[in-house]
Amino acid sequence: MTTTAPRETFFSPSSEIVRRRLLPIPGEVLVHVGDRVQADDIVAKTKLPGGLHVIDLAQALKVSVHKVRRYVCVQEGQEIAKGDLLAAIRYLGLTRRAVRAPFAGTVQRVDEGYLFLRRHPQNYLLRAYLPGRVIEEYPHQGVAIRTIGALIRGIWGSGGETQGILVTMVDGPNKPLTWRQVSLRYRGTILVGGTLADPRVLLRARQFHLHGLVLGSIAPQLRSLCERISLPVIVTEGMGYIPMAEPIFALLRSLHGHIAVLSGRGEGQDNGPELIIPLPSQEASEEKSPAWEKGVLVRITRPPFLGLVGEIVSLPPAPQETSIGIEAEGAEVRLPDGRRLFVPFVNLELLGKAPSQEKSPPPSPTNTSADR
């Protein structure tokens, strides 16, 4: 028996992936349907209107509001460059206090001791994000790009969009990523670890210009640090100490050394944090997105079995009563220890078939023994 999945799968070893790339405001689209693009190619551009910046001249000059105008060196409507003198107090030919423009722009007005400075319009360049083929064009807005690749969506993420070589640093889904494993050698790469609890890993990742991290889980106290340093990070399981799901880890190990694209925030799209590993056409399988059927692997997303991966052994045709006394549609899942339990679809993540283990995964590039 097969039933329709209640939501799109968040994990697929090989599938068709389409992402829309849209400008924040209308502009010019630079590519057309049928064009092939690389991740860094510019597919559209526009100009963003400059924001209005308010400078408190009275406070900067330490004078009353009524005296500010006598010290202003610019006029309303004047175009200025960064560093130009806006206002100054001089005594005996010497400048005692001065206020300079923090950026290039246009003076809007001076009023009540404040100078209103509008930044010049900024060029906004929209990158393709995915290597692939343009399949749709939206005039003055953007495009849709299609590729074939592996897809892993995160429970949580931070940072923006990036790309880099995927490097698996640990030999098990429960192994922590340690600060000793992060060095200048991995500049520009995306590192894979099981768990993360040491803030030094994040600080060294920024110091050595890593392009991102993919983790099973992360200590809750590190969340704000990730966001503050704007390092692209995705977490597949959640906050705390939760090993990465085995099928996901096995897939990442098998794709060690491939170019991957990572989005920590899912900026400009509705897909959320994600990792995509584009595959050459000869590597792409004909496998369809996994369906809810017997033999498919799933992950439980609610306590008391949070994070456990099991196998669907049956799909009851009618709603079943759950442990909290409500009826819901779901699947009977066999856990690794042999136990069977009924789990509502809403509490399951569809993993699909586990990646083939016939090929030995590539060796980790560093010593994978980690300090706890």
C-alpha positions as CSV (number, residue, x, y, z in Angstrom):
1,M,0.0,0.0,0.0
2,T,1.2,3.5,-0.8
3,T,-0.2,6.8,0.3
4,T,0.7,10.4,-0.6
5,A,3.3,12.0,1.6
6,P,1.8,14.8,3.8
7,R,4.8,17.1,3.0
8,E,7.7,17.2,0.6
9,T,10.6,15.0,1.6
10,F,13.5,16.8,3.3
11,F,16.1,14.2,2.2
12,S,16.9,12.6,-1.1
13,P,20.1,11.0,-2.3
14,S,19.3,12.0,-5.9
15,S,16.4,13.9,-7.3
16,E,15.3,16.8,-9.5
17,I,15.8,20.1,-7.7
18,V,14.3,23.4,-8.8
19,R,15.0,26.7,-7.1
20,R,13.5,30.1,-8.0
21,R,15.8,33.1,-7.9
22,L,14.0,36.4,-7.5
23,L,15.0,40.0,-7.2
24,P,13.8,42.0,-4.2
25,I,12.5,44.7,-6.6
26,P,12.0,44.6,-10.4
27,G,15.2,44.8,-12.4
28,E,16.9,43.1,-15.4
29,V,17.1,39.4,-16.0
30,L,20.4,38.4,-17.7
31,V,19.8,34.8,-18.7
32,H,17.1,33.0,-20.6
33,V,15.4,29.6,-20.7
34,G,17.8,26.9,-21.8
35,D,20.9,28.6,-20.6
36,R,23.3,26.7,-18.4
37,V,24.6,28.5,-15.4
38,Q,27.2,28.0,-12.6
39,A,26.5,28.7,-8.9
40,D,28.4,32.0,-9.0
41,D,26.9,33.3,-12.3
42,I,24.9,36.5,-12.1
43,V,21.4,35.8,-13.4
44,A,19.7,39.1,-12.7
45,K,20.5,42.6,-11.3
46,T,18.7,45.7,-10.0
47,K,19.4,48.9,-8.0
48,L,18.2,49.1,-4.4
49,P,17.2,52.6,-3.3
50,G,19.6,54.0,-0.7
51,G,18.4,54.2,2.9
52,L,18.1,57.4,4.9
53,H,20.7,57.9,7.6
54,V,20.3,60.4,10.4
55,I,23.3,62.2,11.9
56,D,23.0,64.1,15.2
57,L,25.2,67.1,14.4
58,A,24.3,68.9,17.7
59,Q,25.6,66.0,19.8
60,A,28.7,65.4,17.6
61,L,29.6,69.1,17.6
62,K,28.5,69.6,21.3
63,V,26.5,72.7,20.5
64,S,22.8,73.6,20.9
65,V,20.3,72.7,18.2
66,H,19.9,76.4,17.3
67,K,23.6,76.9,16.5
68,V,24.0,73.8,14.3
69,R,23.3,75.5,10.9
70,R,26.2,78.0,11.3
71,Y,28.7,75.1,11.3
72,V,27.2,73.0,8.4
73,C,29.5,72.8,5.4
74,V,27.0,71.3,2.9
75,Q,23.7,72.2,1.3
76,E,20.5,70.3,0.8
77,G,20.6,68.3,-2.4
78,Q,24.4,68.2,-2.5
79,E,26.1,65.0,-3.6
80,I,28.9,64.0,-1.3
81,A,31.6,61.3,-1.2
82,K,32.5,59.2,1.8
83,G,34.7,61.2,4.1
84,D,33.6,64.6,2.9
85,L,33.2,67.2,5.6
86,L,29.6,67.7,6.7
87,A,30.0,70.1,9.6
88,A,32.9,71.6,11.6
89,I,33.7,74.0,14.4
90,R,36.9,76.0,13.7
91,Y,38.8,78.3,16.0
92,L,41.7,80.5,14.9
93,G,41.8,78.6,11.6
94,L,42.1,75.2,13.3
95,T,39.3,72.6,13.2
96,R,38.2,71.7,16.7
97,R,35.4,69.3,16.0
98,A,34.3,67.8,12.6
99,V,31.7,65.5,11.3
100,R,32.4,63.6,8.1
101,A,30.2,61.6,5.8
102,P,30.1,57.8,6.7
103,F,29.3,56.9,3.1
104,A,28.6,58.5,-0.3
105,G,25.1,60.0,-0.7
106,T,22.9,63.0,-1.1
107,V,22.1,65.5,1.7
108,Q,18.3,65.6,2.1
109,R,18.0,68.3,4.7
110,V,19.2,69.7,8.0
111,D,16.6,70.1,10.6
112,E,16.4,70.4,14.4
113,G,20.1,69.7,14.8
114,Y,20.0,66.6,12.5
115,L,21.4,66.0,9.1
116,F,19.5,63.6,6.9
117,L,21.8,61.8,4.4
118,R,20.4,59.4,1.8
119,R,22.8,56.7,0.6
120,H,23.3,56.3,-3.1
121,P,21.4,53.5,-4.8
122,Q,23.3,50.2,-4.4
123,N,23.8,47.6,-7.2
124,Y,22.1,44.3,-6.3
125,L,23.5,41.2,-8.1
126,L,21.5,38.0,-7.9
127,R,23.6,34.8,-8.3
128,A,22.3,31.5,-9.6
129,Y,23.0,29.6,-6.3
130,L,22.7,26.3,-8.2
131,P,24.6,25.0,-11.2
132,G,22.1,23.9,-13.7
133,R,19.8,24.9,-16.5
134,V,17.3,27.8,-16.6
135,I,13.8,26.3,-17.0
136,E,11.7,29.4,-16.4
137,E,12.1,33.2,-16.8
138,Y,10.1,35.8,-14.9
139,P,10.5,39.1,-16.7
140,H,12.1,41.8,-14.5
141,Q,12.0,39.4,-11.6
142,G,14.2,36.4,-11.9
143,V,14.5,32.8,-13.1
144,A,14.0,29.1,-12.0
145,I,17.0,26.8,-12.2
146,R,16.9,23.0,-12.3
147,T,19.6,20.6,-11.3
148,I,20.0,17.0,-10.4
149,G,21.5,16.4,-7.0
150,A,21.4,15.2,-3.4
151,L,19.2,17.2,-1.1
152,I,19.4,17.6,2.7
153,R,17.2,20.0,4.5
154,G,18.1,21.3,8.0
155,I,16.0,21.7,11.1
156,W,17.9,24.9,11.8
157,G,20.4,27.1,10.1
158,S,22.3,30.4,10.1
159,G,24.3,32.5,7.7
160,G,23.7,33.0,4.0
161,E,24.4,31.2,0.8
162,T,27.8,29.6,0.0
163,Q,29.5,26.8,-1.9
164,G,32.5,24.7,-1.3
165,I,34.1,21.2,-1.4
166,L,32.3,18.9,1.0
167,V,34.7,17.4,3.6
168,T,33.6,14.7,6.1
169,M,35.7,15.2,9.3
170,V,34.3,12.4,11.5
171,D,33.9,8.7,11.2
172,G,30.5,8.4,12.8
173,P,27.2,10.3,13.0
174,N,27.6,10.8,16.8
175,K,31.2,12.0,16.7
176,P,31.8,15.7,17.7
177,L,33.6,18.1,15.4
178,T,36.6,19.5,17.4
179,W,38.6,22.7,17.2
180,R,41.8,20.7,16.3
181,Q,40.2,19.5,13.1
182,V,39.6,23.0,11.9
183,S,42.6,24.6,10.2
184,L,43.7,26.8,7.4
185,R,44.0,23.6,5.3
186,Y,40.2,23.6,4.9
187,R,39.8,27.2,3.8
188,G,36.8,27.5,1.4
189,T,35.4,24.0,2.3
190,I,32.1,22.9,3.9
191,L,32.9,20.6,6.9
192,V,30.7,17.7,8.1
193,G,30.5,16.7,11.7
194,G,28.2,14.7,13.9
195,T,27.7,17.0,16.8
196,L,29.1,20.4,18.0
197,A,29.5,21.7,21.6
198,D,32.8,23.7,21.4
199,P,32.6,27.4,20.5
200,R,36.2,27.3,19.4
201,V,35.2,25.3,16.3
202,L,33.0,28.2,15.1
203,L,35.6,30.8,15.9
204,R,38.3,28.9,14.0
205,A,36.0,28.3,11.2
206,R,35.5,32.0,10.8
207,Q,39.2,32.7,11.3
208,F,40.3,30.3,8.6
209,H,37.5,31.3,6.2
210,L,35.6,28.0,6.0
211,H,32.5,28.3,3.9
212,G,30.2,26.4,6.1
213,L,29.4,23.5,8.5
214,V,26.9,20.6,8.3
215,L,26.1,19.1,11.7
216,G,23.6,16.6,13.2
217,S,23.1,18.8,16.3
218,I,24.6,21.8,18.1
219,A,24.6,22.9,21.7
220,P,21.8,25.4,22.3
221,Q,24.3,28.0,23.7
222,L,26.1,28.1,20.4
223,R,23.1,29.3,18.4
224,S,23.6,33.0,19.1
225,L,27.4,32.7,18.2
226,C,26.5,31.1,14.9
227,E,24.2,34.0,14.1
228,R,26.6,36.7,15.3
229,I,29.5,35.5,13.1
230,S,27.3,34.9,10.1
231,L,28.8,31.5,9.4
232,P,26.7,29.3,7.1
233,V,25.6,26.4,9.2
234,I,22.8,23.8,8.9
235,V,21.7,21.4,11.6
236,T,19.9,18.2,10.5
237,E,18.5,17.0,13.8
238,G,18.1,19.8,16.4
239,M,19.6,21.4,19.5
240,G,21.4,19.4,22.1
241,Y,23.3,16.2,21.6
242,I,21.6,14.2,18.8
243,P,23.6,12.1,16.4
244,M,23.1,12.8,12.7
245,A,20.6,10.3,11.1
246,E,22.6,7.4,9.8
247,P,21.3,7.6,6.2
248,I,22.2,11.3,6.0
249,F,25.7,10.7,7.4
250,A,26.3,7.8,5.0
251,L,25.2,9.9,2.0
252,L,27.5,12.8,3.0
253,R,30.5,10.4,3.5
254,S,29.8,8.9,0.0
255,L,29.9,12.4,-1.5
256,H,33.1,13.5,0.2
257,G,35.0,15.7,-2.1
258,H,32.0,16.9,-4.2
259,I,31.2,20.6,-4.7
260,A,28.1,21.5,-2.6
261,V,25.9,24.6,-2.1
262,L,24.6,25.5,1.3
263,S,22.0,28.0,2.4
264,G,21.8,28.7,6.1
265,R,18.7,30.8,6.0
266,G,17.1,29.9,2.8
267,E,17.3,33.5,1.7
268,G,14.9,34.5,-1.1
269,Q,13.2,31.1,-1.1
270,D,10.7,29.1,0.9
271,N,12.9,26.0,1.4
272,G,14.7,26.9,4.6
273,P,18.2,25.8,5.5
274,E,19.5,23.2,3.0
275,L,22.5,21.5,1.5
276,I,22.5,20.5,-2.2
277,I,25.2,18.4,-3.8
278,P,24.8,18.7,-7.6
279,L,25.5,15.5,-9.4
280,P,26.8,15.0,-13.0
281,S,24.0,13.5,-15.1
282,Q,25.8,10.2,-15.3
283,E,25.7,10.0,-11.5
284,A,22.1,10.9,-11.1
285,S,19.9,7.9,-10.5
286,E,16.4,7.5,-11.9
287,E,15.1,7.0,-8.3
288,K,12.0,9.0,-7.6
289,S,11.4,10.9,-4.4
290,P,10.6,8.3,-1.7
291,A,7.0,7.5,-1.0
292,W,5.3,6.3,2.2
293,E,5.6,2.6,1.7
294,K,6.9,-0.5,3.4
295,G,10.7,-0.8,3.7
296,V,11.3,3.0,3.6
297,L,13.4,4.6,6.4
298,V,11.9,7.3,8.5
299,R,13.0,9.4,11.4
300,I,10.8,10.2,14.4
301,T,10.6,13.9,15.3
302,R,8.8,13.8,18.7
303,P,9.8,12.5,22.1
304,P,10.2,10.0,23.6
305,F,11.7,8.6,20.4
306,L,13.1,11.8,19.0
307,G,15.8,11.3,16.4
308,L,15.5,7.5,16.1
309,V,15.5,6.1,12.6
310,G,13.3,3.1,11.8
311,E,11.7,1.2,9.0
312,I,8.1,1.3,7.9
313,V,6.7,-2.2,8.2
314,S,3.0,-1.5,7.6
315,L,0.7,1.4,6.7
316,P,-2.7,0.9,8.5
317,P,-5.6,1.7,6.1
318,A,-7.5,3.5,8.8
319,P,-6.6,6.1,11.5
320,Q,-5.1,4.5,14.6
321,E,-5.4,5.6,18.3
322,T,-2.1,7.2,19.6
323,S,-0.7,7.1,23.1
324,I,-2.4,10.4,23.9
325,G,-5.8,9.1,23.0
326,I,-6.4,10.7,19.6
327,E,-6.8,9.0,16.2
328,A,-4.4,9.8,13.4
329,E,-3.1,8.4,10.1
330,G,0.4,7.1,10.3
331,A,2.8,4.1,9.9
332,E,3.9,1.2,12.0
333,V,7.7,1.6,12.4
334,R,10.3,-1.0,13.5
335,L,13.0,0.5,15.6
336,P,16.7,-0.7,15.5
337,D,16.1,-2.7,18.7
338,G,13.2,-4.6,17.1
339,R,10.4,-2.7,18.8
340,R,7.4,-1.8,16.7
341,L,5.2,1.3,17.3
342,F,2.6,3.3,15.5
343,V,3.7,6.9,14.7
344,P,1.5,9.6,13.1
345,F,2.8,10.9,9.7
346,V,3.1,14.4,11.3
347,N,5.8,13.0,13.6
348,L,7.8,11.4,10.9
349,E,10.5,12.6,8.5
350,L,10.8,10.6,5.3
351,L,14.4,9.4,4.6
352,G,13.8,7.0,1.8
353,K,16.2,4.1,1.1
354,A,19.6,4.2,2.8
355,P,22.5,5.0,0.4
356,S,24.3,2.0,-0.9
357,Q,27.0,0.8,1.4
358,E,28.8,-1.4,-1.2
359,K,31.4,1.2,-1.8
360,S,33.7,2.0,1.1
361,P,33.4,5.6,2.1
362,P,36.5,7.8,1.5
363,P,38.9,8.1,4.4
364,S,38.5,11.1,6.6
365,P,41.1,13.7,5.7
366,T,42.3,14.1,9.3
367,N,42.5,12.0,12.4
368,T,38.9,11.6,13.3
369,S,39.4,10.8,17.0
370,A,37.8,13.7,18.7
371,D,38.3,15.2,22.2
372,R,35.1,15.2,24.2
